[in-house]
Amino acid sequence: MATKDFDWISEMCRQAGLDPKRVKDSGEYLLGSYSKARRSRRFNASNIISNVKDVPAEKRKIRREYLLLMKGATKKDHKEFVWEALSVNWIDEKIQMIIDEIAGYEEVGEVYKNILEETYLKEKLLKGEALYRACGVGRSSYFTKRAEACTLFGILTYRYAKRREDEDVATGIIDATVRLA
């Protein structure tokens, strides 16, 4: 059964032309992979750009790939993209920016932020009852709220990437003839 919170998050997804389940799955996969990569330090160092002037082009490339993935791609495509995206040295600030935006949502924002941080971002991750207590929710509520939080993370990430893409088209940085739908 969908909650009222999931309903409005799903509506955000539909307004963007995206399937809410795909957005949730994408958010969970991105956050789960990010968590594993941070803990294992298995970033692909060959993808990290050391020359600062290359970062804007790198951001545009990864952003475009992400937008295309969200419109339809295989799990294999998604897996390859995620590990490339997680290899860049600026990804931490982008993920934190989205988490901070989530915190701003009245009533549920702080709960969602706490769940995402406890589930994916902490150095030492908790499990079971300790995790639910740290998140401030019960077991059954945890899974529902985590799904909502991951979906909100996914749609906010998409909306941010789309907004930046549209800005780059408007300023002529990206050719409008290759603009995404």
C-alpha positions as CSV (number, residue, x, y, z in Angstrom):
1,M,0.0,0.0,0.0
2,A,1.4,3.4,-1.0
3,T,1.6,6.1,1.6
4,K,0.6,9.7,1.0
5,D,4.3,10.6,1.0
6,F,5.0,8.0,-1.7
7,D,2.1,9.3,-3.7
8,W,3.5,12.9,-4.0
9,I,7.0,11.6,-4.6
10,S,5.6,9.3,-7.4
11,E,3.8,12.3,-8.8
12,M,7.1,14.2,-9.0
13,C,8.5,11.2,-11.0
14,R,5.5,11.0,-13.4
15,Q,5.7,14.8,-14.0
16,A,9.3,14.2,-15.1
17,G,8.1,11.4,-17.4
18,L,9.8,8.7,-15.2
19,D,8.5,5.5,-13.7
20,P,8.6,5.8,-9.9
21,K,9.8,2.2,-9.5
22,R,12.7,2.9,-11.9
23,V,13.6,6.0,-9.9
24,K,13.5,4.1,-6.6
25,D,15.6,1.3,-8.0
26,S,18.1,3.8,-9.4
27,G,18.3,5.8,-6.2
28,E,18.8,2.6,-4.1
29,Y,21.4,1.3,-6.6
30,L,23.3,4.6,-6.7
31,L,23.3,5.0,-2.9
32,G,24.1,1.3,-2.2
33,S,27.0,1.4,-4.7
34,Y,28.2,4.7,-3.2
35,S,28.2,3.2,0.2
36,K,30.2,0.2,-0.9
37,A,32.7,2.3,-2.8
38,R,33.3,4.6,0.1
39,R,33.8,1.8,2.5
40,S,36.0,-0.3,0.2
41,R,37.9,2.7,-1.4
42,R,37.6,0.9,-4.7
43,F,37.2,4.0,-6.8
44,N,38.6,3.7,-10.3
45,A,41.5,6.1,-10.0
46,S,41.9,6.3,-13.8
47,N,38.6,8.3,-14.0
48,I,39.6,11.0,-11.5
49,I,40.4,14.2,-13.3
50,S,43.2,16.1,-11.7
51,N,43.1,19.0,-14.1
52,V,40.4,21.4,-12.8
53,K,39.6,22.8,-16.2
54,D,38.4,19.3,-17.3
55,V,35.8,19.1,-14.5
56,P,33.0,21.0,-16.2
57,A,33.2,18.8,-19.3
58,E,33.4,15.7,-17.0
59,K,30.3,16.9,-15.1
60,R,28.4,17.4,-18.4
61,K,29.3,14.0,-19.7
62,I,28.3,12.2,-16.5
63,R,25.1,14.3,-16.2
64,R,24.1,13.5,-19.8
65,E,24.7,9.8,-19.3
66,Y,22.6,9.9,-16.1
67,L,19.7,11.6,-17.8
68,L,19.8,9.1,-20.7
69,L,19.9,6.2,-18.2
70,M,16.9,7.5,-16.3
71,K,14.9,7.5,-19.6
72,G,15.7,3.9,-20.2
73,A,18.7,1.7,-19.9
74,T,19.6,-1.9,-18.9
75,K,20.9,-2.8,-15.5
76,K,24.3,-3.4,-17.1
77,D,24.3,0.1,-18.5
78,H,23.3,1.4,-15.1
79,K,26.0,-0.6,-13.3
80,E,28.8,0.7,-15.7
81,F,27.6,4.3,-15.3
82,V,27.4,4.2,-11.5
83,W,31.0,3.0,-11.1
84,E,32.2,5.7,-13.5
85,A,30.2,8.4,-11.7
86,L,31.4,7.3,-8.3
87,S,35.0,7.5,-9.5
88,V,35.0,11.3,-9.9
89,N,36.4,13.4,-7.1
90,W,33.3,15.8,-6.9
91,I,30.6,13.2,-6.4
92,D,30.6,13.4,-2.6
93,E,29.5,17.1,-2.7
94,K,26.7,16.4,-5.2
95,I,25.3,13.5,-3.2
96,Q,25.5,15.6,0.0
97,M,23.7,18.5,-1.8
98,I,20.8,16.2,-2.7
99,I,20.7,14.8,0.9
100,D,20.6,18.3,2.3
101,E,17.8,19.2,-0.1
102,I,15.8,16.2,1.1
103,A,16.2,17.5,4.7
104,G,14.3,20.6,3.7
105,Y,11.1,18.8,3.1
106,E,8.6,19.5,5.9
107,E,7.5,16.6,8.1
108,V,9.5,13.9,6.3
109,G,12.7,15.5,5.3
110,E,14.8,15.0,8.4
111,V,13.5,11.4,8.7
112,Y,14.4,10.6,5.1
113,K,17.8,12.3,5.5
114,N,18.5,10.3,8.7
115,I,17.5,7.0,7.1
116,L,19.7,7.7,4.0
117,E,22.7,8.7,6.2
118,E,22.3,5.7,8.6
119,T,21.7,3.3,5.8
120,Y,24.2,4.4,3.2
121,L,26.5,7.2,4.3
122,K,27.9,6.4,7.7
123,E,31.4,5.0,8.0
124,K,30.1,2.1,10.2
125,L,26.7,0.9,9.1
126,L,24.3,-0.5,11.6
127,K,22.0,-3.5,11.0
128,G,18.6,-4.7,12.3
129,E,17.1,-3.1,15.4
130,A,20.2,-0.9,16.0
131,L,19.6,0.6,12.5
132,Y,15.9,1.2,13.1
133,R,16.5,2.8,16.4
134,A,19.2,5.1,14.9
135,C,16.8,6.1,12.2
136,G,14.1,6.7,14.8
137,V,11.5,4.4,13.2
138,G,10.2,0.9,13.7
139,R,11.1,-2.1,11.4
140,S,8.1,-2.0,9.2
141,S,8.2,1.8,8.9
142,Y,11.9,1.7,8.1
143,F,11.5,-0.2,4.9
144,T,8.6,2.0,3.7
145,K,10.4,5.2,4.5
146,R,13.7,4.0,3.0
147,A,11.9,3.3,-0.3
148,E,10.3,6.7,-0.2
149,A,13.7,8.4,0.7
150,C,15.5,6.5,-2.1
151,T,12.8,7.5,-4.6
152,L,13.0,11.2,-3.5
153,F,16.8,11.0,-3.8
154,G,16.4,9.6,-7.3
155,I,13.9,12.2,-8.5
156,L,15.8,15.1,-6.9
157,T,19.0,13.9,-8.5
158,Y,17.2,13.7,-11.9
159,R,15.6,17.1,-11.5
160,Y,19.0,18.7,-10.6
161,A,20.7,17.0,-13.6
162,K,17.9,18.1,-15.9
163,R,17.9,21.7,-14.7
164,R,21.7,21.9,-15.2
165,E,21.4,20.4,-18.7
166,D,18.7,22.9,-19.6
167,E,20.8,25.8,-18.3
168,D,23.8,24.6,-20.4
169,V,21.5,24.4,-23.5
170,A,20.1,27.9,-22.8
171,T,23.6,29.4,-22.5
172,G,24.9,27.6,-25.6
173,I,27.4,25.3,-23.8
174,I,25.5,22.3,-25.1
175,D,24.1,22.2,-28.7
176,A,20.3,22.4,-28.5
177,T,20.1,19.9,-31.4
178,V,21.4,17.2,-29.2
179,R,19.2,18.2,-26.2
180,L,17.6,15.5,-24.2
181,A,13.8,14.9,-24.3
